[in-house]
Amino acid sequence: MNPIPVMINGLPGNVARVIATHIMADAAMQLLPFSLTGPEIDIAHCHLAETPIALIRPEAREERIAAIKTAHPGLISVDFTHPTAVNANAEFYCRFGLPFVMGTTGGDRDALLRTVVDNGGLAVIAPNMAKQIVGFQAMMAHAADTFPNLFQNYQLTIRESHQAGKADTSGTAKAMVTYFNRMGVAFNTDQIQKERDPERQANQWGVPPEHLGGHAWHTYTLTSPDGTARFEFSHNVNGRDIYGEGTRDAIRFLARKVADGEKGRVYSMVDVLKAGGIG
């Protein structure tokens, strides 16, 4: 079987780099030497190991993408770009018939899903590509469905810390809010406490210095109305390798859906896990 051709968009960004190295190490995939990049990038290439990757700015992507797609049948695009680019990128992928995996957070998420479905696109879209965290979220969603109002009148605190370069509030934290709401907790996403200051992350949170530039720490604390009961859930990730593993599974999953002729569908990482994407 020929390797799956994959184009990582978002280089030279740090997350895109990590994802790209995982693709390069996978014999079942072929990393293409192209990447869609943002208007603020003023270099023509970046290097992954010894491999030069051509960076395609927004004004050139429509001209370049047809040739890339023709030369690489079965192309899967992987999007780890910027929250402000989410909706425009999805429209671009759908317009050119490019199945895509999107781990980028932000944007208008409802419009994002409609874009794919209404235009006959095909995508795996998830605010978090880490399989273990996705599994934890699925457990919380099951609890919300099975035990509505379990935490009625409890007070919720959500604290999340990411590297200073992350522009938006964690998409994972936002998703968790919906589960707690269904369990009876009055809380909205504006109440999420977002930390981006490296000094406080090191001194107050205890984030290891070597991971200040790339981490994802989340803590969800529930306190009973009278203060006598407290429940706390945490997931702390240092580095970005965990996202590379999940993204590879999502690519394999999406390639199978392409081969099956699927169109107009958006899948989640839960769908990937249910299909056996735990490697």
N, C-alpha and C positions, 0 to 999 in steps of 0.2 A: 504494500500500500504506500502511495506517495505521501510524504509529510504534508501536514496542513500548513499552507502559507499564511503567515501572520504578520500584520503590520501594527506595530505599537505606536500609538499616537500620544503625544505629550512629552516626547524627548525634547530637550535634555533634562527634563524634570526628574527628581530623585525617585519617585515611585515608579515612573515609567522605566527608568534604568534598571531597577530591581526586577520588574516584571520581564523586561527584555532578557536579562541574564538567565532567568528561569527558562524562557523559551529557547534560548541558544543551547541550553544543556539538555533539552528534550529531543531525542532522536525522532519522535513522531511529529515534530513541528519544524518549520523553516522560517526563521526570522528574516523578513525582507529588509533591504537596506534603505528604507524610506520611513519617514515619520511626519505626520501632520503636526505643525507646531503653531505657537501663538504669534500675534503681530509684534509682540515685544522682543522676540528673538531675532538677533541681528547677525547670527552666524549661519553659514551654509551647511555645515556638517558637525556632527559630534561623533565620538568614537566609543565603541563598546569593545573592550579588549583591543584587538587590532582591526576591528571591523568598522569602517566609516559608514555612518548613517546620514543620508541626505535629509535635511530638514526643509519641509515644504510649508511655506507661509500661506496664510489664508488667500491672498490674491492669486496664488499660483495653483491651488489645489484642484480646481475644476479642470484646468488644462492638463494636469499630470495624472489624475486618477484613472482616466479611461485606459491609458496605456498600461498602467500598473495592473489594473483589473484584468485586462486582456492577456497579459503575460503570465498571470498567476491565477488560473481558475481555482475556485474554491476559497478565495481570499477571505480571511476573517480579520476584521479590524478590532483593535483593543484600545479603549479610550480611557486614559488617565491624564486628562488635560487640566482644565480650570473650570470652577463652577460657573463662571460667566459664559462659557462656551458650550455648555451641555445641550441646550435646545437647538442651537444652530448646527452643532455637529451631528445630532440625531437626524435633523432634516437633510443634511448633506449625505449621510450614509444611506438613508432611505431613497433619496433621489437617484443615487447611483447603484441601488440594489446591493449594498454592502451589508451583510450580516455583521453584527458587532456585539462585543462584550463591553459594558460600560461600568467602571468602578468609580467614576467621577461623581462626587456629590454635588448638591446645589441645583440651581435652576428651577424651573417650573416642572415639578415631577408629574403632575397630572397631564400637562401638555406633552411632556416627553413620551408618556405611554400612548397617548392618542396619536402622536406622530407616527409611531411604529405601526400601530394597528391599522390606522386609516390609510396608510400608504403601502400596506402589504409588506412591511419590513419584517425583520427577524432579529431578536436580540436577547441577550441575558443582561439584565440591568439590576444592580444591587448596590446599596450604599456601603456594603462591607463585603469584601471577597474572602475574608478569613473563614474557613469552613467551620472551625470550632466555635467561633463567635456566632456565626449564622445558626449553628445547631442550638446554641444557648438561646438565641432569639426565638427560634421555633418552639422551644420548650416554654418560654414565657408567653408566646402567642397561644399555645395549647392551654396554659393555665388561665389566660384571659377568657378563652372560649368556654372552658369547663367550669371555672369558678368565678363567674362575674360577681363583682362587688366584694371580692375576697378581702381587699384592703380598704373597704369603705371608711371614709373620714380620716384615713392615715395621712400624715404629712410626708411628702416626698422631697428629697434633695438629690439632684443629679449634678455631679462634677465630672468634667472631662478635660483632659490635657493632651494637646498635640503640639508638634513642632511649630515654631513661630511662623513658618511659611504657609501653614494651612489657613486659608482665607475664611472659611465658613464654619459654622457650628457642626459638630459631628452628625453625620446622617444616621449613624447607628444610635446615638443618643436620642435623636428625634423619633426614630422608629420605636424605641423602647417606651417613649412617652405614651404612644397610642395603646400599648399593652397595659400599662398601669392605669390609663384612663378607663379602660374596659374592666379593670379590677376595682373600680370605684374611687380612684384617686383624682382629685381636682388638681390639674397641673397643666401648664402649657409650655411649649418649646422656648418661649422667651425667658423662662425661669431657669433654663439650663445654665450652670456656671461654667464658663469657657475660660480655660487658662492657656495663654500663649507666651508668657514671660519666662525665659530660660532660668533666670535667677530664682524666681519663686518655685519653678518646677524642680530645681535641684535642691534648694534649701528647705522648702516646705512640703513638697510632695515626695521627695526622695528619688526622683528619676535619675538613673545613672548618668554621669556626665557624657559618656560616649554615645548615649541615645537621646540626648536633648534635641538633636537634629532630625530625629525620626522615631516617634513613639505614639502610642494610643492608649491612654489610661482612662478608665471609666469606673465610677463608683455610683451606685444607686442605693440610697438609704431611705427606708420607710420607718416611720415612728408612729406609734399608736397615739390617739388623741390625749390620753392621760400620761403619756411618756413612759409607761411601764414595759413596753415591748418595742423591740427594734430589730429590723431585718436589713441585711446589707448584702448586696451583690457587687462583685468587682470583676473586671477583666482588664488586665494590664499587658500590653504587647510592646516589647522593645524591638526596634528595627522594623523591616518591611518584608522579610522573607515569607512570613505567613500568608501574605496577600498573593505572592507569586504562585504558591502551591494551589490556592483556590482558583486563581485565574486560569491556570493550565487546565484544571478540571472543567471550568466553564467553556473554554475553547473546544475541548473534545466533545462536550455535550452539544454545543451549538453546531459543530461540524456534522454530527449525526442528524440533527434536525434539518440541516440544509440538504443532506443526502436523502432524507425522507420527503423532501419537497414541501416542508412547512413554510407558511407565509402568514404575515399579519399577526404574529404572536410575540408576546414579551414573557420571558421566563425569569425566575428569580434564582438565587443561589439555593434556596430550599428545594426548588425543582431539580437542580443539579445534584444535590445530596440524595434526594429520593430516588434518582435514577442510578444511584450507585457511584456517584462521583466522590468517593472517599478513598484516596490513594496515598 
